[in-house]
Amino acid sequence: MNYHVPILKDTIMSFLSPVSSKIYFDGTLGGGGHSHEILKQGANLIATDLDTNAIKHSEKLFSNYQGKFTLVHDNFKNIINILDELKVNKIDGALVDLGISSHQIDTPERGFSYMHDGPLDMRMNPKGKLNAKDVVNEYSENELLKILYEYGEEKFARRIVNNIIKERKNGVISTSGQLAKIISNSVPSHLSKGHPAKKTFQALRIEVNGELDGLKQAIEDIISVLKVGGIFCVLSFHSLEDRIMKQEFKRLAENCICDKKLPYCVCSNKATVKILTPKGIKAGEEETQNNTRAKSATLRVVQKISELN
């Protein structure tokens, strides 16, 4: 079994065009598939991941490229501090894959999967303080509703939360299998597209790992450390992430941000990026057949054309 199958790898490499002597940043190392391709092209790599297992896996995978890569156990959202510590001023390209890795899903003891029973965990960083068990058992009814509505866009949130609250009275909900069963009993099967627990598990994962927290700032920070002409690729896997990426890229690609009622521009704003994928790119039929997790992926790419205002 592969640790993780990189999605749209060839397409992403065609945009990044890694070459020797240049430095590329992979903010979500995962199984190292995208990063490995960057190294194969002779480029230098800085990569981060919250999962220590991903770091260990890639250290072995990249063993033939000693001196060409630096792996950091940290969140890509801390890119400014990471590069400062490494004494790197600018990078030539960047990639962030916002999805969960196949290895995490397929490892029951990580608690990410509604298909396999395991401890209710969902921490990308195994040393993180908050886990899914805490959220499910300790959050209030209103807090759970908010998470499921906002992060899962789950229309059956109230039914699911009501049943979670009832089940909590009988004892601690401690496994992913227990939770998946509660959700399945809460959602009418004929109205569910795919597994009924998918949206709830997504919502809990986002909450546990703070996935949307600081994402807008992280986009701006990554672009700020890109050289002019550098490429930034982002893979997102659900509408919440993709909406943020689309809106932020659009904002940074605008030349004028004045009130539209004004007769002429007075802001002197300059576009920072050029959008290279106006509609986003989806994986092709062959790739989605070989890797079903590619179906929900959307790739958005921008090129930096000027320094931030």
Beta strands, then each sheet from edge to edge (+ up, - down):
strand 1: 23-26
strand 2: 44-49
strand 3: 69-73
strand 4: 91-97
strand 5: 226-236
strand 6: 273-275
strand 7: 298-304
sheet 1: 3+ 2+ 1+ 4+ 5+ 7- 6+
end
